Every structure is written in structure tokens, then in C-alpha cells.
Amino acid sequence: GAHGVRFRWRVQPCPTRPIFVRTAIKVDRQADALYLTLREAPASRSEEVSPGIIVDYNDQDRVVGIEMLYLSRRAPDANIQQLLFETVPEVS
């Protein structure tokens, strides 16, 4: 079965109302793949940017998701049960 971690990610500061995009990481053990959803929008095209790394774009050419195939070979020691989300602070 697939395991997933969901979190909300603030993408733009807004003084009156924060804007959130639902971001999801799905791990499909059967397909041996990880999919990172960046936007809730359908992909209109995909591009394999490196062997087994596929970037999905919407019709405005914005990235909506990234897929990593052969996950067990790429990251054999990864603990997918415990994922950590970290934001790098902005440098002024």
C-alpha cells in the first residue's frame, strides 16, 4: 500500500490572509516511487529531467509535481515512515 505524509505549506506572505497550497508526499512501495505534489492542478505535460526523475507541469508551465522512480535503489536506507519538513530561513 501507499504511505503519505500531508502538510500545508505557506507560499506567500499576505498581511490579511495567508495563502496555503496543499503539498503532499506519497510513497508507493508497489511502484517503488515517491511523488511530491506541489500544486493541486492537473499536469498537462511531463519531462524526465534525469533518469527516473519526472517533473509534471500545468498548462501555465508551472511545476505541479515531481516523481522519483526506483526509490529503494536511490535511497535504500531512507526511513519513509518518518519524514521531516524543514524550511531554510531567508537570508537578508
C-alpha positions, 0 to 999 in steps of 0.5 A: 500500500501507499504511505503519505505524509500531508502538510500545508505549506505557506507560499506567500506572505499576505498581511490579511490572509495567508495563502496555503497550497496543499503539498503532499508526499506519497510513497508507493512501495508497489511502484517503488516511487515517491511523488511530491505534489506541489500544486493541486492542478492537473499536469498537462505535460511531463519531462524526465529531467534525469533518469527516473526523475519526472517533473509534471507541469500545468498548462501555465508551465508551472511545476505541479509535481515531481516523481522519483522512480526506483526509490529503494535503489536511490535511497535504500536506507531512507526511513519513509515512515518518518519524514521531516519538513524543514524550511531554510530561513531567508537570508537578508 
